[in-house]
Amino acid sequence: MGGNDVAKRLIRHLPFVLFMLAALTWLWPAITGTRGTMTDASQHMEYVWLVPCLALAVLWARRDSVVRSLGRPEPLWALPLIVLSGALLFFGLRGGQTRFLQASAVLLLLAAPLACYGWRTFRLTWFPIVLLAFVMPVGFLDNFTVPLRRASVAVTTVILNGLGVGVQQVGTAIVSTGTPPFQLDVADPCSGIRSLVALFVGTAAYGAFALRGVWRRWALFLASVPIAFLGNVLRLLLTALTCKWMGQSAGMTLHDNALFIVAPIYALCVFGLADWLRRGDAPKPTEDEAPAEAKKPARRWAVAAVAVIALALPGFRHWAGEMPPLEYESDAFLNKSFAHLPGAVSHYPWFCQDRACLWSQDFAEDETPPAECPRCGGEVRRVSRAELDILPADTQSRKVTYQLANGDVFTVALVVAGRSRLSIHRPELCLPAQGFVMSEREVRPILPGLPMACFSLSRKGQTRTSGFAYVFLNSRGATCSNLRRVVGDSLERSLRNRIQRWAMVTVSCPQHDFQTPEGEEALRRFMAEWWPTVWAAGEPPHE
């Protein structure tokens, strides 16, 4: 090979090299967000590191076909993907949305082979690139996991009773009716949704290696749903049987390590189904030579267009990330402290800040709390140590318990978000982890302009239920929709250059279940008195 041939090849691939080097400025925020996903235990997405490995493996298996497909650049066809990627990058950077950044990275990677080498290369590379979309956190699917959780619990309950282990289904929990007593609450991470997404990735990649024909690959991919469901039922079944024979503690230990049991079963099911689908396959067809179009020299204007796009990528990234600082909305629309309610006695909790002590106690408004923890002598504050450790530093949190004249007790917590989106999260994600069993959510109009998400709440091992409700609010009003809050926050940051202050109000009452008519009416009476006091203007805003 002469020096001229080497130079021509280098020049031919120079647009792609420049494009990818410039693309790193767009990809890096997504890479950083993905690393955070892998290390965040609350996401339960430990499989994420496998996704880029599988994508690279599929691409490597197709390397000969990809090399033969390299053709002339098509930057104009790639431009819509680049524009959409830029929009998602902008919203992701300004709104603090990791998923937007990751989607932007996937779209830009899809555009690279099309812009630099044409349609034939794009058709061979789009699948392994799209696999990278599975690195996105699946928390947005939590709204759809309740039916999956209930179905898993229902099937497991039937099997256990058939085996002679007396249990009953209580919402998304399995409660023993015999001895020894035990209870399993199927929280969102245990719904099987993470296993399902992991199986989606694995079956998609394995189908690309092992199967030919679109229908066979889709069959293996869709088989992930029943395989993941049955694997989740098996995990619950083994956990319940261990609780029955060895106690609750041993059952929880097995549950936490059940992946080592069900993962080989997942693999056997996938491999067995793929082997069955391969039967009757015709011999693999030989690859054709690249068409004459792929061998034609690149058009100069197309190469120049790719170079211009590559040079524009870092500039846009800098502009999107270095716009004027976001305006930080004041929280002046909220009262700075809880108001006194006529005829009610207010109690405020105080918490020891020593992680080894964690003492806490409620004090009436006319009582003086101790200057230091009576148990260990540590500092005491109105915010718990756990909240300070988990929530961003500029998050405001306060809590009060009202004992009404009729004996009802309502505990109200108000969390006001700071600059970070992580200040507020839905209670459905944290209460089950604290040992509570939650019913399905019901949104009820408690007052005009005040919808609230209401739940029946109980402790594990208890049958008595209490009431729990929450609502999000900002200076414009209230909503129960977490999606509206998240999207609204992103749009405010991206389009109006403003961080809108959101707050979350939670209300609980041990005497009333808010999903019963009597409990809903008790909540309505309390909120009619308390709700106006949270607003600095003395009444809620009217949009």
Kinemage of the C-alpha trace (Angstrom):
@kinemage 1
@onewidth
@group {chain A} dominant
@subgroup {mainchain}
@vectorlist {calphas} color= white
{ca met a 1} P 0.000 0.000 0.000
{ca gly a 2} L 1.534 3.260 -1.100
{ca gly a 3} L 1.798 6.443 0.861
{ca asn a 4} L -0.833 8.102 -1.312
{ca asp a 5} L -3.362 5.351 -0.499
{ca val a 6} L -2.739 5.735 3.223
{ca ala a 7} L -3.129 9.506 2.950
{ca lys a 8} L -6.391 9.108 1.037
{ca arg a 9} L -7.787 6.781 3.689
{ca leu a 10} L -6.806 9.150 6.460
{ca ile a 11} L -8.426 12.042 4.664
{ca arg a 12} L -11.528 9.955 4.042
{ca his a 13} L -11.995 9.238 7.757
{ca leu a 14} L -10.932 12.699 8.943
{ca pro a 15} L -14.521 14.085 9.008
{ca phe a 16} L -15.618 11.206 11.265
{ca val a 17} L -12.664 11.729 13.613
{ca leu a 18} L -13.390 15.458 13.847
{ca phe a 19} L -17.101 14.802 14.364
{ca met a 20} L -16.511 12.354 17.236
{ca leu a 21} L -13.926 14.561 18.951
{ca ala a 22} L -16.364 17.473 18.836
{ca ala a 23} L -19.223 15.190 19.947
{ca leu a 24} L -17.403 14.462 23.195
{ca thr a 25} L -18.426 17.911 24.425
{ca trp a 26} L -22.077 16.795 24.072
{ca leu a 27} L -21.519 13.258 25.288
{ca trp a 28} L -19.627 14.060 28.472
{ca pro a 29} L -22.645 15.332 30.508
{ca ala a 30} L -24.497 12.111 29.612
{ca ile a 31} L -21.491 10.006 30.611
{ca thr a 32} L -21.308 11.789 33.960
{ca gly a 33} L -25.027 11.284 34.549
{ca thr a 34} L -24.784 7.600 33.673
{ca arg a 35} L -21.951 7.101 36.142
{ca gly a 36} L -24.193 8.650 38.787
{ca thr a 37} L -26.966 6.217 37.871
{ca met a 38} L -24.673 3.235 38.293
{ca thr a 39} L -23.535 4.353 41.742
{ca asp a 40} L -26.998 5.404 43.013
{ca ala a 41} L -28.273 2.479 45.089
{ca ser a 42} L -31.831 3.858 45.066
{ca gln a 43} L -32.070 3.392 41.287
{ca his a 44} L -31.333 -0.377 41.426
{ca met a 45} L -29.696 -0.204 38.003
{ca glu a 46} L -26.456 -2.034 38.636
{ca tyr a 47} L -26.729 -3.638 35.197
{ca val a 48} L -26.129 -0.304 33.424
{ca trp a 49} L -22.391 -0.890 32.996
{ca leu a 50} L -23.220 -3.915 30.804
{ca val a 51} L -25.154 -1.844 28.259
{ca pro a 52} L -22.193 -0.113 26.519
{ca cys a 53} L -20.290 -3.410 26.620
{ca leu a 54} L -23.124 -5.208 24.796
{ca ala a 55} L -23.471 -2.363 22.292
{ca leu a 56} L -19.752 -2.499 21.506
{ca ala a 57} L -19.887 -6.287 21.217
{ca val a 58} L -22.694 -6.122 18.631
{ca leu a 59} L -20.824 -3.433 16.712
{ca trp a 60} L -17.629 -5.500 16.798
{ca ala a 61} L -19.468 -8.571 15.495
{ca arg a 62} L -20.617 -6.499 12.508
{ca arg a 63} L -17.277 -4.827 11.904
{ca asp a 64} L -16.592 -6.463 8.513
{ca ser a 65} L -20.009 -5.507 7.182
{ca val a 66} L -19.628 -1.975 8.555
{ca val a 67} L -16.239 -1.520 6.867
{ca arg a 68} L -17.646 -2.675 3.516
{ca ser a 69} L -20.597 -0.293 3.897
{ca leu a 70} L -18.604 2.912 4.348
{ca gly a 71} L -19.850 5.329 1.713
{ca arg a 72} L -20.269 9.001 0.992
{ca pro a 73} L -21.281 11.462 3.739
{ca glu a 74} L -24.948 12.442 4.064
{ca pro a 75} L -24.847 15.443 6.430
{ca leu a 76} L -28.174 16.898 5.295
{ca trp a 77} L -30.048 13.704 6.208
{ca ala a 78} L -28.300 13.651 9.588
{ca leu a 79} L -29.124 17.289 10.347
{ca pro a 80} L -32.623 16.623 11.855
{ca leu a 81} L -31.090 14.138 14.313
{ca ile a 82} L -28.412 16.675 15.262
{ca val a 83} L -30.964 19.467 15.748
{ca leu a 84} L -33.171 17.256 17.945
{ca ser a 85} L -30.101 16.147 19.880
{ca gly a 86} L -29.166 19.802 20.431
{ca ala a 87} L -32.647 20.628 21.740
{ca leu a 88} L -32.480 17.758 24.243
{ca leu a 89} L -28.979 18.804 25.268
{ca phe a 90} L -30.195 22.339 25.916
{ca phe a 91} L -33.186 21.210 27.990
{ca gly a 92} L -31.041 18.658 29.807
{ca leu a 93} L -28.341 21.138 30.768
{ca arg a 94} L -30.689 23.926 31.779
{ca gly a 95} L -33.298 21.706 33.426
{ca gly a 96} L -30.903 19.321 35.129
{ca gln a 97} L -32.495 16.320 33.373
{ca thr a 98} L -30.093 13.399 33.026
{ca arg a 99} L -32.477 11.479 30.752
{ca phe a 100} L -32.551 14.356 28.247
{ca leu a 101} L -28.752 14.411 28.207
{ca gln a 102} L -28.615 10.664 27.618
{ca ala a 103} L -31.229 10.818 24.846
{ca ser a 104} L -29.261 13.664 23.269
{ca ala a 105} L -26.111 11.534 23.300
{ca val a 106} L -27.876 8.589 21.638
{ca leu a 107} L -29.289 10.801 18.871
{ca leu a 108} L -25.917 12.393 18.203
{ca leu a 109} L -24.242 8.988 17.987
{ca leu a 110} L -26.966 7.897 15.551
{ca ala a 111} L -26.250 10.953 13.418
{ca ala a 112} L -22.483 10.310 13.258
{ca pro a 113} L -22.403 7.313 10.856
{ca leu a 114} L -25.144 8.820 8.681
{ca ala a 115} L -23.424 12.195 8.436
{ca cys a 116} L -19.963 10.757 7.776
{ca tyr a 117} L -20.593 7.506 5.840
{ca gly a 118} L -24.152 7.410 4.546
{ca trp a 119} L -27.316 5.328 4.818
{ca arg a 120} L -25.833 1.867 4.395
{ca thr a 121} L -23.535 2.336 7.383
{ca phe a 122} L -26.393 3.859 9.374
{ca arg a 123} L -28.560 0.761 8.778
{ca leu a 124} L -25.819 -1.478 10.193
{ca thr a 125} L -24.995 0.664 13.241
{ca trp a 126} L -28.318 2.056 14.457
{ca phe a 127} L -29.235 -1.004 16.531
{ca pro a 128} L -26.144 -1.156 18.815
{ca ile a 129} L -26.356 2.622 19.241
{ca val a 130} L -30.044 2.496 20.233
{ca leu a 131} L -29.135 -0.135 22.850
{ca leu a 132} L -27.386 2.674 24.738
{ca ala a 133} L -30.809 4.174 25.502
{ca phe a 134} L -31.217 1.476 28.160
{ca val a 135} L -28.764 3.321 30.417
{ca met a 136} L -31.553 5.798 31.201
{ca pro a 137} L -33.022 5.561 34.727
{ca val a 138} L -36.414 3.873 34.671
{ca gly a 139} L -37.866 5.813 37.608
{ca phe a 140} L -40.395 7.396 35.234
{ca leu a 141} L -41.943 3.911 34.862
{ca asp a 142} L -42.809 3.728 38.563
{ca asn a 143} L -46.370 4.865 37.800
{ca phe a 144} L -46.827 1.677 35.773
{ca thr a 145} L -45.374 -0.751 38.299
{ca val a 146} L -48.415 -0.990 40.600
{ca pro a 147} L -50.299 -3.439 38.315
{ca leu a 148} L -47.071 -5.442 37.904
{ca arg a 149} L -46.563 -5.527 41.668
{ca arg a 150} L -50.145 -6.569 42.355
{ca ala a 151} L -50.014 -9.301 39.722
{ca ser a 152} L -46.764 -10.712 41.142
{ca val a 153} L -48.221 -10.690 44.659
{ca ala a 154} L -51.497 -12.294 43.500
{ca val a 155} L -49.756 -15.185 41.722
{ca thr a 156} L -47.348 -15.737 44.614
{ca thr a 157} L -50.222 -15.716 47.122
{ca val a 158} L -52.107 -18.391 45.168
{ca ile a 159} L -49.000 -20.609 44.958
{ca leu a 160} L -48.181 -20.228 48.665
{ca asn a 161} L -51.718 -21.097 49.739
{ca gly a 162} L -51.602 -24.073 47.401
{ca leu a 163} L -48.412 -25.226 49.163
{ca gly a 164} L -50.131 -24.956 52.534
{ca val a 165} L -48.515 -21.670 53.615
{ca gly a 166} L -51.375 -19.478 54.804
{ca val a 167} L -51.032 -15.952 53.432
{ca gln a 168} L -53.268 -13.181 52.153
{ca gln a 169} L -52.749 -10.317 49.741
{ca val a 170} L -53.008 -6.830 51.247
{ca gly a 171} L -52.513 -4.354 48.423
{ca thr a 172} L -48.975 -5.022 47.248
{ca ala a 173} L -48.005 -6.960 50.366
{ca ile a 174} L -48.069 -10.659 51.289
{ca val a 175} L -49.152 -11.101 54.915
{ca ser a 176} L -48.908 -14.402 56.786
{ca thr a 177} L -52.136 -15.675 58.369
{ca gly a 178} L -50.382 -18.363 60.415
{ca thr a 179} L -47.250 -18.750 62.487
{ca pro a 180} L -44.592 -17.581 62.459
{ca pro a 181} L -45.961 -14.201 61.312
{ca phe a 182} L -44.193 -12.516 58.414
{ca gln a 183} L -44.957 -9.835 55.848
{ca leu a 184} L -43.444 -9.013 52.470
{ca asp a 185} L -44.101 -5.636 50.887
{ca val a 186} L -43.407 -5.514 47.158
{ca ala a 187} L -42.053 -1.993 46.721
{ca asp a 188} L -41.292 -0.404 43.338
{ca pro a 189} L -37.725 -1.770 43.121
{ca cys a 190} L -39.160 -5.269 43.729
{ca ser a 191} L -41.850 -4.974 41.044
{ca gly a 192} L -39.633 -6.632 38.438
{ca ile a 193} L -39.354 -3.520 36.240
{ca arg a 194} L -35.562 -3.369 36.630
{ca ser a 195} L -35.221 -7.060 35.806
{ca leu a 196} L -37.456 -6.493 32.797
{ca val a 197} L -35.329 -3.623 31.475
{ca ala a 198} L -32.139 -5.617 32.044
{ca leu a 199} L -33.656 -8.548 30.140
{ca phe a 200} L -34.707 -6.213 27.332
{ca val a 201} L -31.059 -5.233 26.902
{ca gly a 202} L -29.778 -8.786 27.110
{ca thr a 203} L -32.320 -10.346 24.753
{ca ala a 204} L -31.960 -7.545 22.208
{ca ala a 205} L -28.179 -7.932 22.119
{ca tyr a 206} L -28.219 -11.741 22.163
{ca gly a 207} L -30.860 -11.840 19.425
{ca ala a 208} L -28.609 -9.702 17.230
{ca phe a 209} L -25.834 -12.287 17.661
{ca ala a 210} L -27.744 -15.553 17.647
{ca leu a 211} L -30.834 -15.081 15.464
{ca arg a 212} L -31.591 -14.102 11.890
{ca gly a 213} L -34.869 -12.612 10.840
{ca val a 214} L -36.693 -9.715 12.369
{ca trp a 215} L -39.584 -11.773 13.766
{ca arg a 216} L -37.257 -14.143 15.646
{ca arg a 217} L -35.415 -11.256 17.280
{ca trp a 218} L -38.673 -9.555 18.244
{ca ala a 219} L -40.017 -12.821 19.662
{ca leu a 220} L -36.979 -13.207 21.898
{ca phe a 221} L -37.138 -9.531 22.890
{ca leu a 222} L -40.837 -9.645 23.848
{ca ala a 223} L -40.320 -12.909 25.731
{ca ser a 224} L -38.495 -10.784 28.322
{ca val a 225} L -41.865 -9.790 29.781
{ca pro a 226} L -43.083 -13.242 30.906
{ca ile a 227} L -39.544 -14.349 31.822
{ca ala a 228} L -39.046 -11.324 34.098
{ca phe a 229} L -42.507 -11.744 35.624
{ca leu a 230} L -42.005 -15.434 36.412
{ca gly a 231} L -38.531 -14.715 37.788
{ca asn a 232} L -39.983 -12.101 40.118
{ca val a 233} L -42.673 -14.534 41.289
{ca leu a 234} L -39.963 -17.121 41.966
{ca arg a 235} L -37.994 -14.615 44.030
{ca leu a 236} L -41.053 -13.702 46.103
{ca leu a 237} L -41.935 -17.375 46.533
{ca leu a 238} L -38.468 -18.316 47.779
{ca thr a 239} L -38.409 -15.302 50.100
{ca ala a 240} L -41.805 -16.152 51.599
{ca leu a 241} L -40.887 -19.816 52.129
{ca thr a 242} L -37.631 -18.798 53.819
{ca cys a 243} L -39.576 -16.404 56.094
{ca lys a 244} L -41.935 -19.252 56.947
{ca trp a 245} L -39.223 -21.810 57.738
{ca met a 246} L -36.329 -19.654 58.999
{ca gly a 247} L -37.833 -16.316 60.041
{ca gln a 248} L -38.273 -12.838 58.577
{ca ser a 249} L -34.599 -11.875 58.887
{ca ala a 250} L -33.411 -14.915 56.931
{ca gly a 251} L -36.065 -14.252 54.285
{ca met a 252} L -34.905 -10.684 53.802
{ca thr a 253} L -31.304 -11.858 53.480
{ca leu a 254} L -32.316 -14.284 50.739
{ca his a 255} L -34.395 -11.580 49.036
{ca asp a 256} L -31.430 -9.210 48.912
{ca asn a 257} L -29.280 -11.916 47.298
{ca ala a 258} L -31.946 -13.624 45.179
{ca leu a 259} L -30.411 -12.313 41.962
{ca phe a 260} L -27.772 -15.035 42.180
{ca ile a 261} L -30.610 -17.592 42.078
{ca val a 262} L -32.908 -16.109 39.432
{ca ala a 263} L -30.211 -14.766 37.061
{ca pro a 264} L -29.112 -18.283 35.936
{ca ile a 265} L -32.790 -19.154 35.411
{ca tyr a 266} L -33.230 -16.016 33.288
{ca ala a 267} L -30.197 -17.048 31.227
{ca leu a 268} L -31.419 -20.623 30.736
{ca cys a 269} L -34.822 -19.392 29.577
{ca val a 270} L -33.284 -16.945 27.090
{ca phe a 271} L -30.773 -19.453 25.717
{ca gly a 272} L -33.388 -22.204 25.460
{ca leu a 273} L -35.877 -19.981 23.657
{ca ala a 274} L -33.192 -18.696 21.275
{ca asp a 275} L -32.124 -22.258 20.495
{ca trp a 276} L -35.746 -23.195 19.709
{ca leu a 277} L -36.182 -20.118 17.492
{ca arg a 278} L -33.031 -21.019 15.535
{ca arg a 279} L -34.542 -24.292 14.315
{ca gly a 280} L -35.211 -24.306 10.618
{ca asp a 281} L -32.917 -21.355 9.906
{ca ala a 282} L -31.585 -21.269 6.376
{ca pro a 283} L -27.805 -21.034 5.906
{ca lys a 284} L -26.497 -17.544 6.500
{ca pro a 285} L -26.346 -15.640 3.208
{ca thr a 286} L -22.990 -14.389 2.007
{ca glu a 287} L -22.312 -10.684 2.243
{ca asp a 288} L -22.441 -8.808 -1.030
{ca glu a 289} L -19.742 -6.436 -2.035
{ca ala a 290} L -20.359 -2.814 -1.260
{ca pro a 291} L -22.380 -1.132 -3.992
{ca ala a 292} L -20.685 1.111 -6.467
{ca glu a 293} L -22.202 4.138 -4.766
{ca ala a 294} L -20.208 3.348 -1.600
{ca lys a 295} L -16.961 3.351 -3.583
{ca lys a 296} L -17.460 6.753 -5.171
{ca pro a 297} L -15.343 9.588 -3.808
{ca ala a 298} L -16.979 11.810 -1.228
{ca arg a 299} L -18.559 15.012 -2.436
{ca arg a 300} L -16.507 17.971 -1.315
{ca trp a 301} L -19.469 19.996 -0.158
{ca ala a 302} L -20.623 17.097 2.026
{ca val a 303} L -17.205 16.741 3.634
{ca ala a 304} L -17.126 20.499 4.233
{ca ala a 305} L -20.627 20.361 5.769
{ca val a 306} L -19.567 17.608 8.196
{ca ala a 307} L -16.536 19.693 9.190
{ca val a 308} L -18.715 22.755 9.788
{ca ile a 309} L -21.138 20.739 11.922
{ca ala a 310} L -18.226 19.298 13.918
{ca leu a 311} L -16.858 22.766 14.578
{ca ala a 312} L -20.309 24.023 15.650
{ca leu a 313} L -20.892 21.277 18.232
{ca pro a 314} L -18.495 22.603 20.932
{ca gly a 315} L -19.755 26.134 20.364
{ca phe a 316} L -23.371 25.136 20.969
{ca arg a 317} L -22.391 23.113 24.032
{ca his a 318} L -20.593 26.131 25.475
{ca trp a 319} L -23.532 28.431 24.727
{ca ala a 320} L -26.084 26.049 26.253
{ca gly a 321} L -24.075 25.599 29.431
{ca glu a 322} L -22.855 29.172 29.843
{ca met a 323} L -26.069 31.160 29.407
{ca pro a 324} L -26.853 33.831 32.026
{ca pro a 325} L -27.291 32.360 35.522
{ca leu a 326} L -30.753 31.087 36.284
{ca glu a 327} L -33.003 33.460 38.215
{ca tyr a 328} L -33.735 31.911 41.598
{ca glu a 329} L -37.381 32.450 42.476
{ca ser a 330} L -38.122 33.579 46.005
{ca asp a 331} L -40.107 31.423 48.392
{ca ala a 332} L -41.833 34.515 49.768
{ca phe a 333} L -45.219 33.140 48.679
{ca leu a 334} L -44.970 30.687 51.608
{ca asn a 335} L -45.188 31.471 55.292
{ca lys a 336} L -41.860 30.986 57.025
{ca ser a 337} L -43.367 28.978 59.872
{ca phe a 338} L -46.468 26.985 60.657
{ca ala a 339} L -49.439 28.947 61.923
{ca his a 340} L -51.300 28.175 65.138
{ca leu a 341} L -54.726 26.629 64.587
{ca pro a 342} L -57.499 27.665 67.008
{ca gly a 343} L -58.362 24.916 69.448
{ca ala a 344} L -55.347 22.781 68.463
{ca val a 345} L -52.100 22.051 70.306
{ca ser a 346} L -48.995 22.150 68.109
{ca his a 347} L -46.019 19.854 68.678
{ca tyr a 348} L -42.664 20.209 66.916
{ca pro a 349} L -40.120 17.388 66.595
{ca trp a 350} L -36.489 17.809 67.604
{ca phe a 351} L -33.759 15.429 66.434
{ca cys a 352} L -30.307 14.521 67.681
{ca gln a 353} L -27.699 15.060 64.959
{ca asp a 354} L -25.416 12.252 66.148
{ca arg a 355} L -25.771 9.392 63.635
{ca ala a 356} L -25.065 6.838 66.369
{ca cys a 357} L -27.858 8.148 68.612
{ca leu a 358} L -30.767 9.411 66.472
{ca trp a 359} L -32.848 10.450 69.507
{ca ser a 360} L -36.007 12.422 68.690
{ca gln a 361} L -38.948 13.826 70.638
{ca asp a 362} L -41.931 16.116 70.039
{ca phe a 363} L -42.320 19.254 72.142
{ca ala a 364} L -45.384 21.456 72.470
{ca glu a 365} L -45.100 25.037 71.232
{ca asp a 366} L -44.996 26.359 74.809
{ca glu a 367} L -42.284 23.863 75.861
{ca thr a 368} L -38.568 24.513 75.685
{ca pro a 369} L -36.589 21.753 73.970
{ca pro a 370} L -33.251 20.723 75.501
{ca ala a 371} L -30.144 22.588 74.414
{ca glu a 372} L -28.450 19.242 73.753
{ca cys a 373} L -29.478 15.623 73.343
{ca pro a 374} L -30.449 14.151 76.750
{ca arg a 375} L -29.134 10.767 75.640
{ca cys a 376} L -25.703 11.524 74.137
{ca gly a 377} L -25.195 15.279 74.596
{ca gly a 378} L -25.120 15.934 70.850
{ca glu a 379} L -26.599 18.829 68.918
{ca val a 380} L -30.399 18.882 68.466
{ca arg a 381} L -32.248 20.451 65.550
{ca arg a 382} L -35.729 20.446 64.041
{ca val a 383} L -34.469 18.565 60.982
{ca ser a 384} L -33.408 14.928 61.215
{ca arg a 385} L -29.861 13.846 60.487
{ca ala a 386} L -31.087 11.574 57.666
{ca glu a 387} L -32.782 14.503 55.899
{ca leu a 388} L -29.654 16.603 56.168
{ca asp a 389} L -27.557 13.762 54.752
{ca ile a 390} L -29.851 12.963 51.833
{ca leu a 391} L -31.373 16.288 50.783
{ca pro a 392} L -29.396 19.098 49.094
{ca ala a 393} L -28.089 21.682 51.530
{ca asp a 394} L -30.464 24.468 50.426
{ca thr a 395} L -33.596 22.357 50.976
{ca gln a 396} L -35.961 23.690 53.637
{ca ser a 397} L -37.833 21.146 55.728
{ca arg a 398} L -40.201 21.597 58.638
{ca lys a 399} L -42.739 19.461 60.434
{ca val a 400} L -45.545 19.933 62.929
{ca thr a 401} L -48.151 17.751 64.649
{ca tyr a 402} L -51.564 19.261 65.437
{ca gln a 403} L -53.651 17.668 68.186
{ca leu a 404} L -57.215 18.848 67.547
{ca ala a 405} L -59.884 19.381 70.150
{ca asn a 406} L -61.809 16.278 68.977
{ca gly a 407} L -58.752 14.067 69.571
{ca asp a 408} L -57.629 13.748 65.943
{ca val a 409} L -53.902 14.100 65.302
{ca phe a 410} L -52.632 15.456 61.975
{ca thr a 411} L -48.920 15.552 61.167
{ca val a 412} L -47.906 17.983 58.430
{ca ala a 413} L -44.501 18.128 56.736
{ca leu a 414} L -43.460 20.846 54.301
{ca val a 415} L -40.376 20.469 52.084
{ca val a 416} L -39.347 23.501 50.027
{ca ala a 417} L -36.968 22.718 47.165
{ca gly a 418} L -33.759 24.623 46.587
{ca arg a 419} L -31.842 24.860 43.334
{ca ser a 420} L -31.550 21.110 42.868
{ca arg a 421} L -34.321 18.897 41.503
{ca leu a 422} L -33.327 16.296 44.102
{ca ser a 423} L -34.893 18.259 46.966
{ca ile a 424} L -38.303 16.670 46.333
{ca his a 425} L -39.288 13.151 45.394
{ca arg a 426} L -42.568 11.254 45.511
{ca pro a 427} L -43.358 9.529 48.835
{ca glu a 428} L -44.169 6.308 46.924
{ca leu a 429} L -40.431 5.862 46.448
{ca cys a 430} L -39.349 6.222 50.076
{ca leu a 431} L -42.191 5.147 52.395
{ca pro a 432} L -42.095 1.438 51.395
{ca ala a 433} L -38.363 1.460 52.076
{ca gln a 434} L -39.169 2.696 55.611
{ca gly a 435} L -41.364 -0.310 56.312
{ca phe a 436} L -44.766 1.073 55.279
{ca val a 437} L -47.360 -0.672 53.144
{ca met a 438} L -49.085 1.766 50.770
{ca ser a 439} L -52.354 1.256 48.944
{ca glu a 440} L -52.866 2.357 45.370
{ca arg a 441} L -52.911 6.097 44.922
{ca glu a 442} L -56.247 7.891 44.617
{ca val a 443} L -56.362 11.564 43.641
{ca arg a 444} L -59.276 13.335 45.322
{ca pro a 445} L -60.426 16.990 45.145
{ca ile a 446} L -60.147 17.953 48.796
{ca leu a 447} L -60.823 21.673 48.308
{ca pro a 448} L -61.405 23.868 45.244
{ca gly a 449} L -58.015 24.057 43.523
{ca leu a 450} L -56.521 21.495 45.913
{ca pro a 451} L -56.287 17.915 44.615
{ca met a 452} L -54.415 15.521 46.891
{ca ala a 453} L -52.960 12.050 46.312
{ca cys a 454} L -54.452 9.905 49.080
{ca phe a 455} L -53.286 6.534 50.412
{ca ser a 456} L -54.123 3.946 53.014
{ca leu a 457} L -50.962 3.420 55.032
{ca ser a 458} L -49.941 0.698 57.455
{ca arg a 459} L -46.810 -0.632 59.088
{ca lys a 460} L -45.427 -4.002 58.125
{ca gly a 461} L -46.991 -6.649 60.336
{ca gln a 462} L -49.999 -4.451 61.199
{ca thr a 463} L -53.506 -4.544 59.762
{ca arg a 464} L -54.743 -1.166 60.995
{ca thr a 465} L -54.505 1.549 58.376
{ca ser a 466} L -53.972 5.268 58.690
{ca gly a 467} L -54.304 8.135 56.243
{ca phe a 468} L -51.565 9.704 54.169
{ca ala a 469} L -51.829 12.368 51.451
{ca tyr a 470} L -49.547 14.732 49.591
{ca val a 471} L -49.599 17.582 47.078
{ca phe a 472} L -46.991 19.663 45.223
{ca leu a 473} L -47.349 23.425 45.138
{ca asn a 474} L -45.677 26.518 43.757
{ca ser a 475} L -46.501 30.215 43.544
{ca arg a 476} L -49.186 29.490 40.932
{ca gly a 477} L -51.124 26.710 42.646
{ca ala a 478} L -51.114 23.006 43.456
{ca thr a 479} L -50.893 19.695 41.590
{ca cys a 480} L -50.592 15.984 42.377
{ca ser a 481} L -48.802 15.226 39.111
{ca asn a 482} L -45.102 14.586 39.534
{ca leu a 483} L -44.773 14.640 35.724
{ca arg a 484} L -46.276 18.123 35.569
{ca arg a 485} L -43.905 19.279 38.293
{ca val a 486} L -40.794 17.830 36.606
{ca val a 487} L -41.685 19.002 33.091
{ca gly a 488} L -42.767 22.401 34.372
{ca asp a 489} L -39.489 22.783 36.236
{ca ser a 490} L -37.481 21.917 33.102
{ca leu a 491} L -39.435 24.355 30.932
{ca glu a 492} L -39.092 27.150 33.482
{ca arg a 493} L -35.333 26.631 33.633
{ca ser a 494} L -34.844 26.240 29.883
{ca leu a 495} L -37.305 28.719 28.374
{ca arg a 496} L -37.763 31.313 31.101
{ca asn a 497} L -34.301 31.119 32.649
{ca arg a 498} L -35.819 30.702 36.101
{ca ile a 499} L -35.712 28.148 38.890
{ca gln a 500} L -39.300 27.927 40.057
{ca arg a 501} L -39.659 27.095 43.740
{ca trp a 502} L -41.640 23.936 44.378
{ca ala a 503} L -42.778 22.615 47.723
{ca met a 504} L -44.318 19.339 48.825
{ca val a 505} L -46.894 19.055 51.589
{ca thr a 506} L -47.562 15.686 53.225
{ca val a 507} L -50.389 15.084 55.710
{ca ser a 508} L -50.880 11.973 57.823
{ca cys a 509} L -53.414 10.984 60.465
{ca pro a 510} L -53.425 7.740 62.495
{ca gln a 511} L -57.161 7.954 63.271
{ca his a 512} L -58.483 8.233 59.705
{ca asp a 513} L -57.929 6.399 56.434
{ca phe a 514} L -58.206 9.116 53.787
{ca gln a 515} L -59.497 6.635 51.186
{ca thr a 516} L -62.703 6.114 53.204
{ca pro a 517} L -65.563 8.660 53.046
{ca glu a 518} L -65.151 9.466 56.756
{ca gly a 519} L -61.383 9.869 56.441
{ca glu a 520} L -61.689 12.038 53.350
{ca glu a 521} L -64.151 14.288 55.145
{ca ala a 522} L -61.781 14.579 58.158
{ca leu a 523} L -58.951 15.537 55.805
{ca arg a 524} L -61.188 18.069 54.072
{ca arg a 525} L -62.131 19.734 57.387
{ca phe a 526} L -58.507 19.931 58.477
{ca met a 527} L -57.205 21.283 55.160
{ca ala a 528} L -59.972 23.882 54.998
{ca glu a 529} L -58.526 25.335 58.193
{ca trp a 530} L -54.811 24.722 57.585
{ca trp a 531} L -54.406 25.224 53.826
{ca pro a 532} L -54.832 29.051 53.808
{ca thr a 533} L -52.201 29.396 56.564
{ca val a 534} L -49.378 28.019 54.374
{ca trp a 535} L -49.625 30.970 51.970
{ca ala a 536} L -48.051 34.314 52.855
{ca ala a 537} L -51.001 36.112 51.248
{ca gly a 538} L -53.428 34.260 53.503
{ca glu a 539} L -55.076 32.384 50.631
{ca pro a 540} L -53.984 30.133 47.744
{ca pro a 541} L -53.256 31.770 44.367
{ca his a 542} L -55.881 31.653 41.637
{ca glu a 543} L -54.466 30.823 38.218
